[in-house]
Amino acid sequence: MTDPTQDPRFLRNPYPAYAAMRATCPVRPVPAGSAGRANYVVTGYKEAREALHDARLSKDTAAFFAGKESRRRLHPAVAHTMLASDPPQHTRLRKLVTKAFTTGAVARLRPFIARVTEELLDRWPVGEPFDFVAGLAVPLPVVVICELLGVPAADRPDVQRWSAELFAAGEPDVIDAASHAMAQYMTDLIAAKRLDAGGSLLDRLIAARDGEDRLSEHELVSLAVLLLVAGHETTTNALGNAVLALLRHPAQLDRLRRNPDDIPGAVDELLRFDSAVSTSTFRFTMESVTLGGTEIPAGVPVLVALGAANRDPARYPGPDELDLDRDAAAHLAFGHGIHRCVGAPLAKAEMELVLRAVLARFPELQLAVSVDELMWRRTRLVRGLSSLPVVASGTQLRTGE
């Protein structure tokens, strides 16, 4: 049996392959690696939601890979994050960071997000091709999460580079080296903050470690790395995917331009339509599990294809249509259950504010190349554009003009 996700056309548009897999069976084995040992891929919405909520599917990668030889040398702080843990450890760690991403906390960040967005858009040339990914989708989430964590401005280019390298598909040496660089940087930053404390989220985590919760040094560094990487990488892809979807659906784009108050409601449909996280992070069965009528043996990796689940016609009629009137609030772009993305409110706020600003300031935005010329990142975990060349003809309008 061949793995359709290895087809080069899959990067450009994975959804026909996902639909074919789902039509055959919403939970099916696919070969993994040269040994041909099967993983199981979940493509149905109902089955994906069940899998994400099933405690028999463990995320404890340390337990799964214990005793298995590997040439990889990922730093432990990157290899074993909160995402790679089960309760009660996961419950304890997540509780420490949840308060930073509440609706109220995110609301306090909105003026900062809006200001940085406007500053980045000030650099956008009118009438000339401009890369939306490099010029806005990448730097904005980096600046925001670094501001939240208290990463100095001078260090942010290095952080951005290491984070991108952690997703360098097919380049294990690059990924491993980036993991060590990122972990060492966070270790040094934590040490510096102990000597000169501030009011950032990272400062609060340090205080929690020194207080009753007693975070270990490994847990502290690991949480910092996870928040830094996850806090901007997926948002970058979500922004690019959303803008591309609107550019390919000009009637929907025009609707949001004329009715900007519809943008918050449209964000969920944009996230559903082309999910930034194509496949959820690693899980494996701790015991035999029957899912979608398929029996999965114990000790087997299970890949939940979030992008596929969000295009399941059994849950979303006409799933390949971008329908801004659709109630897509139950999409799985941020996952589901205890591991649902803790930064979802922040990501949605960034998407809303970016779309408001871009559509207000650039009323004649369009693609600068054909869709077939767009390059997608070569990774299965996340789905995002390497670049998105756009052009705005006419005059750039300042917000409020």
N, C-alpha and C positions, 0 to 999 in steps of 0.2 A: 504494500500500500504506500503510495507517495504522499508526501506532505504538501498540500497546495500552497501553504504559506511560504514555500521556498521558490515559487514561481516569481520571476522578476516583475511581472505585471501586478503582483500582490501589493507591492509597496505603493503603486500609484492608486490602486483601488481594490482594497481587500474584500469589499462587500459582496461581489458576485461569488467569490470562493467561499466566504462564510455562509452565504445563502445555500449553496450547493451542499455544504457539509451539514447544515442544519436540516435541510430537506431529507437527507439520508437518515440522520439520527442526531438529535441535539446534544448528545454526549457520545463521543467516539474516540477510539485510540488513533494516534498518529505516531510514526517512528520518531525517535529522538536520538540524534547523534549517530556516529558510525557503528555503534553496537546494535542499533536497530531496536533497542528496548523501547516499548511503547509508553508514551505519556497519554493522558486523556484530555481532550479539549471540549469545553462546554460552550455551545453557541446559542442555545435557547435562552430566552429571558427568564422563564419560570425556573428552569434548571440552574441558571447562573445565580439567581437570587437565593435559591436553596443552598447552593454550594458555598456562597459567601457567608451564609449564616450558620453553616453546619460545623459544630465544634469537633466533629470527627476528622475534619480537614485541618491539619495542623500547619502552622507557619514557622515552626521551630526548625529552621534550616540547620542549626548546629546539631540537633538530634538526627536529622535525616542524613547528613553527610559525615557523621562520626564514624571513624574507622575506614572511610573511603579515601583512597589516594587521589591527589589532585595536584596538578602543576600550578594551579592558580595561587597567587599570593596577595589576595585582597586583604587590606587592613581589617582586623577584627571589628573595629568601630563602624566600618562600612558593611561588612559581611553580616554582622549580627546586630541589627538595629531593632527598634521597637516594632517595626513591621515584620520582623522575623522572630516574633515571640508569641506565646500563648498566655492566656490568663493562668495564674494571677499576676505574673510579671508584667504582661502587657497592660492590664488594668491599672496597675500602680503607676507605670510610666506615662500612660496616656492622660491620666488625671492631672499630672503636673503641667501639661502643655495646653489642655483644652481651654482653660480660662483665657489664654492669649488670643484665641480665635473666636470668641463669642461674637454675637451680633453687635453688642455694644463696643467691644474692643475694636472690631473692624470699622465701625462707624467713626471712631476717633481717628482712624488712619485715612479716611476718605479724602480729607483736604490735602494731605500729603501726596496721596496717589494722583489726585487731579492735578496738583501743581507739577509733579514730575512729568506727567503725561503731556501737559502743555509745553513744558520746556523741551521735551523731545520732539514734539511736533513743530516747534519753532525752527528746527533744523531741516524740515522737509522741503525740498525744492519743488516749486510749482512748474508743471510742464515738462519735467524730466523724470526718468525712471528712478524709483527709490525702493530699496529693499525694506519692506515692512517688518520682516523678521529681525534683521540686524539692527534696524533703526528704532524699533519700538518694542516688538514682542519679546526680544531677548533682554534689553537693558532695563525695561520698566520693572518686571518681577524681581530681577536681581537687586535693583536699588531698594525696592520695597521690603523684601525679606532681610536684606542686609541692614536696613534701617531698624527693622523690628528686633533683630538679634544684636545690634550694636557693632556690626563689622565696619571698621573705618573705611571711608571713601577710597583711600589710596589702595586698599587691598582688594577692592571689588573686581577689578579686571582679572586678577589671578583666580579668585573664587569662581568667576564665570567660566574661565577656561577649564579649570579642574572639573567643574560640574559637567560641562559638555563632554569632556573626555571620559567620564564615568559611563556614558552611553555610547561609546565608540564601538558599535557592533563589529565583530570580527577582528578586533584588536585587543586581545586579552592583556598584553603587556602594557599598553597605553592605559587601560582601565585600572589595572593593578597599581601602576605608578601614580595615577591620579588619586586613588584611594588613600595612599600613604601620604601624599602631599596635602590633601584636604584634612586628614586626621591630624597630621603634625601641626598644620596651621591652627586648627581649632584648639588643640592642646595648648599651644603657645598663647592664643587669644584668651583662653580661660585663665591661664596663669597671670596674664597682664591685668585682667579684670579683677582678679583677687587682690591685686596691689592697688588698683584704682577703680573702685566699683562705680557703676552707673545705674541707670534705671531700665535697661533693656531686658528683653525676655531672657537672654542668656545670663544676665546678672541675677535674675530671679531664680533661674534654675541652679545657679551656683549657690545661692542662699539656701535653696531647698536641700541641696546636698549637704551643706554645713549644718543644717537644722535637723529636725526630727526625721525627715524622709531618708536621709543618708544615702543619696545617690552615690554609687561608686564612681571612680574616675572614668572607668570604661563607659558606664551608662551616661555620664555627663557628656563626654566627647561624642558618643554615638548619637545621642539625642540632638546635639548641636549640628552634626553633619547631616543627619536625616532632615531636620527642619530647613537647613540651608539648601539642600539639593531638591527635596520634594517641594519646598516652598516656592520655587520658581520654575523648575524644569517643565512641569506639566502645564503651568499657566502659560508659558511661552508657546507651547504647542496648541493649547486651546485658543489663544488669541489668533494665531495664524490660520488655524482651521476655520474659525468662525468668520474671519474677514473673507477668506477664500469662498466659503459657502455663500456669503451674501453677494460677492462679486459675480458668482455664477448664477445667482437668482436675482436679477436686477429689480424685479417687481417687489420682492421682499425688502431689498436694500432701500428702494425708494420709499416704501411704507415706513420703515424705521426712521428715515431721514425726515419725513413729514410728521411723524408721530414719535418723537424720542422718548416719551413716557412709556411706550410699549417695549422699550429695550430691556428692562429688568425681566419681564415675562418671556422675552424672546431668548434670553441667555440659556435657559434650560433646554429649549428645542435645539439650539445651536450645539450645545454640549452632547445631546443625544445623537444628533445627525452625524457628527464626525468626532468621536471621542478621542481626547488627547492621550488617554491611556488605553491602548488597544487590548492589552492582555494584563490581567491582574498579576500581582507579584506571587512568588512561589508558594504553593500549597502541596501537601501530600496526604494521602489517606493513612490514618493510624490503624484503621481496621477496614474490613471489606464494607463498601458503601454502594448502595443501589441508587442511581441518580438518572432520572429520565428514562427509566426502564433498562438501563445499562448497569451491569455489576462491575464495579471497579475494585480490583484486589487491594489488599493492604500494602502499604509501603510504596505507592505509585504516585508520581507527580500529577497534579490536576491543574490545568491551565484554564482559567475562566476568561473567555474572550468577551470583554465588556463591550467592545465595538460591535461585535456580532449580536450580542443580546439586545443592544439598543436598536437594532434593525430587525428585530423579530416581528413579523407581521401578526403573530398571535397576540402580541401586546400593543403594537403600534400599527394600525392599518395604514397601508401606503407608506411603509417605513423609509423608502428611498426618496420620498418627497420632503422638502424643507417646508414645514407648515407652521408658521408662527402663531397660529390660533390653537395649535395642539397643546393639550395639558401634558407636558413631558416631565413634570416634577419628580416622577418616580424613576427617572433614568438611572443607569448604573455607572455613569461616567466617573463618579467619585467612589465607586464601590458600594458596599452595603454591609450592615451589621457592625460588629465591634471594631472592625478595621476601616470603616468608612473614613475617607480623607478628612482629617481634623482641620485642614486649611480650606475646606470648601467655601465657607463664607467669604474668605479673603479673595480667593480666585474669582468668585462670581462678582465681587465688588470691582476688582480690577477689569474684568471683561466689560462690565456695564459702563464704567467710567471711560474706558478706551473707546468703546463704540460711540458713546455720546460725543466725545471730543472729535474723533475722526470724521463722523458723519456731519457734524456741525461745521467743521473747518474746511472740509474737502467735498463739496457738493457734487463734483463730477469725477469721483474716483473710479478707476477701472484697472484691469490687469494690463501690464506692460508686455506680457508674453502670452503665448497660447497655453492652454491648460496642459497640453502634452509636453511642454518644455519645462514644467515645474519639476523640481527635484525634491524627493522625499527622503527623510533620514532613514538610514538602513538599520533599523532596529525593530524587533517585534513587540517589545514591551510598550514603547510609546509610539504614537503616530503624530508626526509633525513634519512641516516643511523645512528644508534646508534654507530656502529663501523664498520670498514672495515679492517679485518685482511688480510694483504698481506705479501708476502715474495719475496725477491730478491736474487736469487742464483748468484754465481760468485763473481766478484770484483766490488765494488762501484767505479764508474768513477767520477773524479772531473770534473766540467765544464771546458771545454777547453782542456781536455786530449784526 
